[in-house]
């Protein structure tokens, strides 16, 4: 039948298809870690360490510089029947196809075909990126085996459409709880409806004007969104409390404290004594850092201008530990976590070609 392959796809598309077929929803990455470890074990030039379900492989060529290339093993839960890989032409559909099993396939392919890179390379495959930071495999490696993550620069193979996405924005979640006074709904004037108090606060968030920050030619656009609302006591009770969960994405020229102070000032007109402001979770952003020779080499190898990473990635984790990092991988980031997530064979080949060429030609004399 036209358009239907005679057998399983080959090359990078075939490898990505095999990886999508291995379920690896967060907290269940063991089988994926097994597969990655087995693939890396076929490369005798690599030293492999497994820490839990985090897998790290390294060359030891005594080069002047070390570059870390990495990606996360986990996916979000499948949705809309996308748990099984599906091939249409040269396009792979399935949960994690773009975020980021296509990127994992590229990393494994380059690791297996460039045994003598011009810089030493660390290949890092880690768990728990799609869930709370406490489960993030990089955090555990930084704590238990920081030696495995030592590098001069890092590239994460997150989906970027094959262009370099520089740095990343910071992220925080804030819960605001508004106070009221409970009463019977037949006599609401004897109380104060805390849910009604949400209206001006929600309006203020909805009307938020994004702050824009241009760093090294990359424009970061800050965002403020309500992601959950809670309140209510019973069908005949004026509620005395309500809460709203707010997510803020902030440019990497601001610290967590500065970003929090900014949104708190924005919402201050709608807060009163007795209301509660809680910073639930926060992670800083990372600046572009494209002046580092290895990252500049990456940009040059793509032949395209870099852009700002509007979301948060573990580039932030590396920056916190003094390692400049960037995002570069196959797949459209806008497709991540969607039912129709896909990656194209051409994207896989392009990213693998860029990384392979970079590792073979990078100037290791740069400091």
MOSULWO-V641215 format. One record per backbone hydrogen bond with DSSP energy under -1.0 kcal/mol. CO is the residue of the C=O (numbers start at 1). NH is the residue of the N-H. E is the energy in kcal/mol with one decimal. If there is no record, write none. Layout:
{{CO,NH,E} {CO,NH,E}}
//
This chain:
{{1,4,-1.7} {3,89,-1.1} {10,14,-1.5} {11,15,-2.1} {12,16,-2.8} {13,17,-2.2} {14,18,-2.2} {15,19,-2.0} {16,20,-2.4} {17,21,-1.6} {19,22,-1.4} {24,75,-1.6} {25,28,-2.2} {29,33,-2.7} {30,34,-2.5} {31,35,-2.1} {32,36,-2.5} {33,37,-2.7} {34,38,-2.3} {35,39,-2.1} {36,40,-2.4} {37,41,-1.9} {39,42,-1.1} {40,43,-2.2} {43,46,-1.9} {47,58,-2.1} {49,56,-3.1} {51,54,-2.0} {54,51,-2.5} {55,125,-3.0} {56,49,-3.2} {57,123,-3.7} {58,47,-2.6} {65,120,-2.2} {66,152,-2.9} {66,153,-1.1} {67,122,-2.4} {68,155,-2.8} {69,124,-2.5} {70,157,-2.7} {71,126,-1.8} {75,26,-1.8} {82,95,-3.1} {86,93,-3.1} {88,91,-1.5} {90,345,-2.8} {91,88,-2.5} {92,343,-2.0} {93,86,-2.2} {94,97,-2.4} {96,101,-3.4} {97,102,-1.1} {100,104,-2.0} {101,105,-2.1} {102,106,-1.8} {103,107,-2.4} {104,108,-2.5} {105,109,-2.4} {106,110,-2.7} {107,111,-2.6} {108,112,-1.7} {110,114,-1.3} {120,67,-2.8} {121,59,-2.2} {122,69,-3.1} {123,57,-2.7} {124,71,-2.1} {125,55,-2.9} {126,73,-3.4} {127,137,-3.4} {132,135,-2.2} {133,136,-1.5} {136,140,-1.4} {137,141,-2.2} {138,142,-3.0} {139,143,-1.5} {140,144,-3.0} {141,145,-2.2} {145,148,-1.7} {146,149,-1.2} {153,68,-2.5} {154,326,-1.6} {155,70,-2.2} {156,328,-3.0} {164,307,-2.4} {165,327,-2.4} {166,309,-2.1} {168,286,-2.4} {170,250,-1.8} {171,283,-2.8} {172,248,-2.6} {173,280,-2.3} {173,281,-1.3} {174,246,-3.2} {175,278,-2.4} {176,244,-2.2} {177,276,-2.6} {178,242,-1.6} {181,192,-2.6} {183,238,-3.3} {184,187,-1.7} {187,190,-2.0} {188,191,-1.9} {192,181,-2.6} {193,197,-1.1} {195,198,-1.5} {196,199,-1.3} {198,202,-3.2} {199,203,-2.3} {200,204,-2.1} {201,205,-2.0} {202,206,-2.8} {203,207,-1.7} {205,208,-1.7} {211,222,-3.0} {213,220,-3.2} {215,218,-2.3} {218,215,-2.8} {220,213,-2.5} {223,249,-2.3} {225,247,-3.3} {228,245,-3.0} {230,243,-3.1} {234,237,-1.5} {236,185,-1.8} {239,194,-2.5} {240,180,-2.6} {242,178,-2.7} {243,230,-2.8} {244,176,-2.6} {245,227,-3.0} {245,228,-1.1} {246,174,-2.7} {247,225,-2.5} {248,172,-1.8} {249,223,-1.9} {250,170,-3.2} {251,254,-1.7} {255,259,-2.5} {256,260,-2.7} {257,261,-2.3} {258,262,-1.9} {259,263,-2.0} {260,264,-2.3} {261,265,-2.1} {262,266,-1.7} {263,267,-1.8} {264,268,-1.1} {267,270,-2.1} {268,271,-2.0} {272,275,-2.2} {276,177,-2.9} {278,175,-2.7} {281,173,-2.8} {283,171,-2.4} {286,168,-2.3} {289,292,-1.5} {292,296,-3.0} {293,297,-2.2} {294,298,-1.6} {295,299,-2.3} {296,300,-2.4} {297,301,-2.1} {298,302,-1.5} {299,303,-1.3} {307,166,-3.4} {311,169,-2.0} {313,316,-1.9} {314,318,-1.7} {315,319,-2.4} {316,320,-2.4} {318,323,-2.7} {319,322,-2.1} {324,154,-1.9} {326,156,-2.6} {327,165,-2.6} {329,160,-1.6} {329,162,-2.2} {331,161,-2.3} {332,335,-1.9} {335,338,-2.0} {338,341,-1.5} {341,94,-1.8} {343,92,-2.9} {344,348,-1.8} {345,349,-2.5} {346,350,-2.2} {347,351,-2.3} {348,352,-2.3} {349,353,-2.3} {350,354,-2.2} {351,355,-2.5} {352,356,-2.6} {353,357,-2.5} {354,358,-2.4} {355,359,-2.4} {356,360,-1.5} {357,361,-1.2} {358,362,-2.0} {359,118,-3.4} {362,364,-1.1} {363,366,-1.1}}
//
